[in-house]
Amino acid sequence: MQSKLGWGHFSTAWLASDTAHSRYVALKVQKSAQHYSEAAMDEIKILRQIADCDLEDSRCVVKLLDHFKHTSPNGSHACMVFEFLGDNLLTLIKYTDYRGIPLPMVKEICRHVLIGLDYLHRELSIIHTDLKPENIFLVSTIDPSNDPRKSGVPLVPPAARAIEPPPRAPARPSTSSGVTRNQRKKIRKKAKHVVASTSQGNGAVAFADIDESDDKGDLSTANEGSPSQDGDMKRGGGHRRGNKGTRNRMAMEAELGCKLVDFGNACWTYKEFTRDIQTRQYRCPEVLLGTKYSTSVDLWSFACICFELASRNVLFDPHSGDNFDRDEVNTVATIGKDRKEDNNK
């Protein structure tokens, strides 16, 4: 474990170093309650199918590297090990100060998203069901200084991170690793610097896909109602570093390769888990009407994301009324109100 990346309602994500393969990974630890564990098992089945059929890692979907169970005083936790990715698209939008992203960049991002959706839909019959900017991750961080993979600091071996007893003799080179205690202290100091820049940099460093929904399946996101609110998972530190010009320049120079993440609510076309899917701003008509849905629900969300990236505005922003809440559809009232406003204009 290196540092906490974020936390949601179902799980917590950690930056971890895989000492067996000398790489950084994102570790997702699910809550121990039975219904959370059962949901994690469904997610793992889907993620394993995705990984097993994408051996070349070219389908723009996050890669599950491993999974295991960990027993703690609070119970048994399902743990998933993911590749370490960069920032999500909401962070990219924030870096531009919500002024929109140039169309050539939007097109490049959309190309990767469509590759991922085509793979899920046509080859695997999987529906994501919760596509939104927070669930599409760039492969690299926007600010290179927030990427521990580019820091130049080696992965910290377990011996260097362990709490050591007072030395019995003057420090001398270790016969097992060839590293003195003073060198280990320097490594620890560098590692703390990397962890600090990762967890307190722009506030949206890569983390494993985390479900932020509640028990009722309400996939409301924190950015609803106002494009200036954080839609990311809770995490420490501010998400903005440097002045507006610097952030905008980083956004324009960002590597645009991206992957789809968060399959905590995914299902198969032939096996639905619930009718209550999708975050409100990206929820399609068939879900609002309570009818049967298929892969087209992801394409509706995708189109909403395209609009948001290019225009800076959320295409649909549900609000409650006198006799209905924001989760209900009142098409007649909405259409009538819009027409009246257009006539007044």
C-alpha positions as CSV (number, residue, x, y, z in Angstrom):
1,M,0.0,0.0,0.0
2,Q,1.3,3.5,-0.9
3,S,-1.6,5.8,-0.4
4,K,-5.4,6.1,-0.6
5,L,-6.7,7.1,-4.0
6,G,-10.4,7.6,-3.2
7,W,-13.5,6.0,-1.7
8,G,-17.1,5.5,-2.6
9,H,-20.2,3.9,-1.1
10,F,-19.2,0.4,-2.0
11,S,-15.4,0.3,-1.8
12,T,-12.1,2.1,-1.3
13,A,-9.2,2.4,-3.8
14,W,-5.5,2.4,-3.0
15,L,-2.3,3.0,-4.9
16,A,-0.2,0.0,-4.3
17,S,3.2,-1.3,-5.5
18,D,3.2,-4.8,-7.0
19,T,6.6,-6.0,-5.9
20,A,6.3,-9.3,-7.8
21,H,6.0,-7.5,-11.2
22,S,7.7,-4.1,-10.3
23,R,4.7,-2.0,-11.2
24,Y,2.1,0.4,-9.6
25,V,-1.5,-0.9,-9.5
26,A,-4.8,0.4,-8.2
27,L,-6.3,-1.9,-5.6
28,K,-10.1,-1.8,-5.1
29,V,-11.2,-3.1,-1.7
30,Q,-15.0,-3.9,-1.5
31,K,-17.0,-3.5,1.7
32,S,-17.5,-6.8,3.6
33,A,-21.3,-6.9,3.8
34,Q,-22.8,-9.8,2.0
35,H,-24.6,-7.9,-0.7
36,Y,-21.5,-5.9,-1.5
37,S,-19.5,-9.1,-1.8
38,E,-22.1,-10.7,-4.1
39,A,-22.0,-7.6,-6.3
40,A,-18.2,-7.8,-6.4
41,M,-18.4,-11.4,-7.6
42,D,-20.7,-10.3,-10.5
43,E,-18.3,-7.5,-11.3
44,I,-15.3,-9.8,-11.3
45,K,-17.0,-12.2,-13.7
46,I,-17.6,-9.4,-16.1
47,L,-14.1,-8.0,-15.7
48,R,-12.5,-11.5,-16.2
49,Q,-14.4,-11.9,-19.5
50,I,-13.3,-8.5,-20.6
51,A,-9.6,-9.3,-19.8
52,D,-9.6,-12.8,-21.2
53,C,-10.8,-11.7,-24.6
54,D,-8.5,-8.7,-24.8
55,L,-5.1,-10.3,-24.6
56,E,-3.4,-7.5,-26.7
57,D,-4.9,-4.8,-24.4
58,S,-6.2,-2.9,-27.4
59,R,-9.9,-2.6,-26.7
60,C,-9.9,0.5,-24.5
61,V,-11.3,-1.1,-21.4
62,V,-9.7,-1.3,-18.0
63,K,-7.7,-4.4,-17.3
64,L,-8.3,-6.6,-14.3
65,L,-4.9,-8.0,-13.3
66,D,-5.9,-10.1,-10.3
67,H,-8.4,-10.6,-7.5
68,F,-8.4,-12.1,-4.1
69,K,-10.2,-12.1,-0.7
70,H,-8.8,-10.5,2.4
71,T,-10.1,-11.3,5.9
72,S,-10.2,-8.5,8.4
73,P,-11.9,-7.9,11.8
74,N,-14.8,-6.5,9.8
75,G,-15.2,-9.5,7.7
76,S,-14.1,-10.8,4.2
77,H,-13.4,-8.2,1.6
78,A,-13.3,-8.9,-2.2
79,C,-10.2,-7.1,-3.6
80,M,-9.6,-6.3,-7.2
81,V,-6.2,-5.4,-8.7
82,F,-6.3,-3.1,-11.7
83,E,-3.8,-1.4,-14.0
84,F,-2.9,2.1,-12.8
85,L,-4.5,4.7,-15.1
86,G,-4.5,8.5,-15.3
87,D,-7.2,11.1,-14.8
88,N,-10.8,10.8,-15.7
89,L,-12.6,13.0,-18.3
90,L,-14.2,15.1,-15.6
91,T,-10.8,16.2,-14.5
92,L,-9.9,17.1,-18.1
93,I,-13.0,19.2,-18.2
94,K,-11.9,20.9,-15.0
95,Y,-8.5,21.6,-16.3
96,T,-10.1,23.7,-19.1
97,D,-12.1,25.6,-16.5
98,Y,-15.3,24.2,-18.1
99,R,-14.7,26.1,-21.4
100,G,-15.0,23.1,-23.6
101,I,-12.5,20.9,-25.3
102,P,-11.5,21.4,-29.0
103,L,-13.4,19.2,-31.4
104,P,-10.3,17.3,-32.7
105,M,-9.5,16.3,-29.1
106,V,-13.2,15.3,-28.5
107,K,-13.1,13.2,-31.7
108,E,-10.0,11.4,-30.5
109,I,-11.5,10.7,-27.1
110,C,-14.7,9.5,-28.7
111,R,-12.8,7.1,-31.0
112,H,-11.4,5.3,-28.0
113,V,-14.7,5.2,-26.2
114,L,-16.4,3.7,-29.2
115,I,-13.7,1.1,-29.6
116,G,-14.5,0.1,-26.0
117,L,-18.2,0.1,-26.4
118,D,-18.1,-1.9,-29.7
119,Y,-16.0,-4.5,-27.9
120,L,-18.4,-4.7,-24.9
121,H,-21.6,-4.7,-27.0
122,R,-20.8,-6.6,-30.1
123,E,-18.3,-9.2,-28.9
124,L,-19.2,-9.7,-25.2
125,S,-22.9,-8.7,-25.0
126,I,-22.0,-6.5,-22.0
127,I,-23.8,-3.3,-21.1
128,H,-21.9,-0.8,-19.0
129,T,-25.1,1.0,-17.7
130,D,-23.2,3.9,-16.0
131,L,-21.2,5.7,-18.7
132,K,-20.2,9.2,-17.7
133,P,-17.1,11.4,-17.7
134,E,-16.0,10.0,-14.3
135,N,-16.0,6.5,-15.7
136,I,-13.7,7.2,-18.7
137,F,-10.1,7.4,-17.7
138,L,-7.1,8.7,-19.6
139,V,-4.2,6.2,-19.7
140,S,-1.9,8.9,-18.4
141,T,-2.2,11.7,-15.9
142,I,-2.7,15.2,-17.3
143,D,0.0,16.6,-15.0
144,P,3.1,14.3,-15.3
145,S,4.3,15.2,-11.9
146,N,1.2,13.4,-10.4
147,D,2.1,10.1,-12.1
148,P,4.3,7.9,-9.8
149,R,5.3,5.9,-12.9
150,K,7.1,9.0,-14.3
151,S,8.6,10.2,-11.0
152,G,11.9,8.3,-11.4
153,V,11.6,7.0,-7.8
154,P,11.9,3.2,-7.7
155,L,9.1,1.1,-6.2
156,V,9.7,0.9,-2.4
157,P,10.6,-2.6,-1.4
158,P,8.8,-4.0,1.7
159,A,12.0,-4.0,3.8
160,A,12.4,-0.2,3.2
161,R,8.8,0.5,4.3
162,A,8.9,-1.6,7.4
163,I,9.3,-0.1,10.8
164,E,12.7,-1.1,12.0
165,P,14.0,-1.6,15.6
166,P,16.9,0.6,16.8
167,P,20.1,-0.6,15.3
168,R,22.4,-2.7,17.5
169,A,25.5,-1.7,15.7
170,P,26.6,1.2,13.4
171,A,24.8,1.2,10.0
172,R,26.4,-1.0,7.5
173,P,25.4,-2.4,4.1
174,S,22.7,-5.0,4.2
175,T,23.9,-8.4,3.0
176,S,20.5,-9.2,1.7
177,S,19.8,-6.1,-0.4
178,G,23.0,-4.1,-0.5
179,V,21.2,-1.0,0.8
180,T,22.2,0.8,3.9
181,R,19.8,2.2,6.5
182,N,20.6,5.8,5.4
183,Q,19.8,4.8,1.8
184,R,16.5,3.3,2.9
185,K,15.6,6.5,4.7
186,K,16.3,8.5,1.5
187,I,14.1,6.0,-0.5
188,R,11.3,6.4,2.1
189,K,11.6,10.2,1.9
190,K,11.3,10.2,-1.9
191,A,8.4,7.8,-1.8
192,K,6.6,10.1,0.6
193,H,7.1,12.9,-1.8
194,V,5.7,10.9,-4.7
195,V,2.7,9.8,-2.6
196,A,2.0,13.4,-1.5
197,S,2.1,14.7,-5.1
198,T,-0.1,11.8,-6.2
199,S,-2.8,12.2,-3.5
200,Q,-2.7,16.0,-3.2
201,G,-2.0,17.0,-6.7
202,N,-5.0,17.6,-8.9
203,G,-7.3,15.4,-6.8
204,A,-8.2,13.0,-9.6
205,V,-5.3,10.7,-9.9
206,A,-6.0,7.3,-11.3
207,F,-7.9,4.8,-9.2
208,A,-9.6,1.6,-9.8
209,D,-13.2,1.8,-11.0
210,I,-15.4,2.6,-8.0
211,D,-19.1,2.5,-7.7
212,E,-20.5,5.7,-6.1
213,S,-24.1,4.6,-6.1
214,D,-26.2,3.9,-3.0
215,D,-28.2,0.9,-1.9
216,K,-31.3,1.9,-3.9
217,G,-29.4,1.9,-7.2
218,D,-29.7,5.7,-7.4
219,L,-26.6,6.5,-9.5
220,S,-26.8,10.2,-8.9
221,T,-23.5,12.0,-9.4
222,A,-22.0,14.8,-7.5
223,N,-21.8,17.1,-10.6
224,E,-25.5,17.2,-11.2
225,G,-27.2,20.6,-11.2
226,S,-23.9,22.5,-11.5
227,P,-20.9,21.9,-13.8
228,S,-18.7,23.5,-11.2
229,Q,-19.2,20.9,-8.5
230,D,-16.9,17.9,-8.1
231,G,-18.1,14.8,-9.7
232,D,-15.1,12.7,-8.6
233,M,-15.0,10.3,-5.8
234,K,-14.1,11.8,-2.4
235,R,-10.3,12.2,-1.9
236,G,-7.9,14.4,-0.1
237,G,-6.2,17.5,-1.5
238,G,-7.3,20.1,-4.1
239,H,-7.7,19.1,-7.7
240,R,-6.2,22.3,-9.1
241,R,-2.5,23.0,-9.4
242,G,-0.9,26.0,-11.0
243,N,-2.6,28.9,-12.7
244,K,-5.4,28.7,-15.3
245,G,-3.0,29.1,-18.2
246,T,-0.8,26.2,-17.0
247,R,-3.7,23.9,-16.4
248,N,-5.2,24.7,-19.8
249,R,-1.9,24.1,-21.5
250,M,-1.6,20.7,-19.7
251,A,-5.1,19.8,-20.8
252,M,-4.3,20.7,-24.5
253,E,-1.1,18.6,-24.4
254,A,-2.6,15.6,-22.6
255,E,-2.4,12.1,-24.1
256,L,-5.9,11.3,-25.2
257,G,-5.8,7.5,-25.0
258,C,-8.5,6.4,-22.6
259,K,-10.3,3.4,-21.2
260,L,-13.8,2.6,-19.8
261,V,-13.8,1.8,-16.1
262,D,-16.3,1.0,-13.3
263,F,-18.2,-2.2,-14.1
264,G,-19.9,-2.4,-10.7
265,N,-23.3,-1.9,-12.3
266,A,-22.7,-3.6,-15.6
267,C,-24.8,-6.5,-16.9
268,W,-25.2,-8.8,-19.9
269,T,-27.8,-8.1,-22.6
270,Y,-29.4,-11.4,-21.7
271,K,-29.2,-10.9,-17.9
272,E,-30.3,-7.6,-16.3
273,F,-29.6,-7.1,-12.6
274,T,-31.8,-4.0,-12.2
275,R,-34.0,-1.6,-14.1
276,D,-32.7,1.3,-12.1
277,I,-29.5,2.2,-14.0
278,Q,-27.5,5.2,-15.2
279,T,-26.7,8.5,-13.6
280,R,-29.5,11.1,-14.0
281,Q,-27.8,13.4,-16.5
282,Y,-26.9,10.5,-18.8
283,R,-30.1,8.4,-18.3
284,C,-31.9,7.4,-21.5
285,P,-35.6,7.5,-22.3
286,E,-36.3,3.7,-22.1
287,V,-34.9,3.7,-18.6
288,L,-36.9,6.7,-17.6
289,L,-40.0,5.0,-18.9
290,G,-39.2,1.7,-17.2
291,T,-39.1,-0.4,-20.3
292,K,-36.6,-3.1,-21.4
293,Y,-33.2,-1.8,-22.3
294,S,-30.1,-3.0,-24.2
295,T,-26.8,-1.7,-25.4
296,S,-28.3,1.5,-26.8
297,V,-28.5,2.9,-23.3
298,D,-24.7,3.2,-23.4
299,L,-24.8,5.0,-26.7
300,W,-27.3,7.6,-25.3
301,S,-24.9,8.3,-22.4
302,F,-22.0,8.5,-24.9
303,A,-23.8,11.1,-26.9
304,C,-24.5,13.2,-23.8
305,I,-20.8,13.0,-22.9
306,C,-19.8,14.1,-26.4
307,F,-22.0,17.2,-26.0
308,E,-20.6,17.9,-22.6
309,L,-16.9,17.6,-23.7
310,A,-17.4,20.0,-26.6
311,S,-19.8,22.5,-25.2
312,R,-18.9,22.5,-21.5
313,N,-22.6,22.1,-20.6
314,V,-24.5,19.1,-19.4
315,L,-27.1,18.2,-22.1
316,F,-29.8,17.1,-19.6
317,D,-30.0,18.5,-16.1
318,P,-33.0,17.0,-14.3
319,H,-34.7,19.1,-11.6
320,S,-37.7,18.3,-9.4
321,G,-41.1,20.0,-9.7
322,D,-44.2,20.6,-7.6
323,N,-45.6,17.2,-8.2
324,F,-42.6,15.1,-9.3
325,D,-39.0,14.6,-8.3
326,R,-35.9,14.6,-10.5
327,D,-36.0,10.9,-11.0
328,E,-39.5,10.9,-12.5
329,V,-40.3,11.8,-16.1
330,N,-43.0,14.4,-16.9
331,T,-42.7,14.7,-20.6
332,V,-45.9,16.6,-21.3
333,A,-45.2,19.2,-18.7
334,T,-41.6,19.7,-19.9
335,I,-42.5,19.9,-23.6
336,G,-45.3,22.4,-22.8
337,K,-43.0,24.6,-20.7
338,D,-40.3,24.6,-23.4
339,R,-42.7,25.5,-26.1
340,K,-44.1,28.4,-24.0
341,E,-40.6,29.7,-23.3
342,D,-39.7,29.5,-27.0
343,N,-42.9,31.5,-27.9
344,N,-42.1,34.1,-25.3
345,K,-38.6,34.5,-26.8
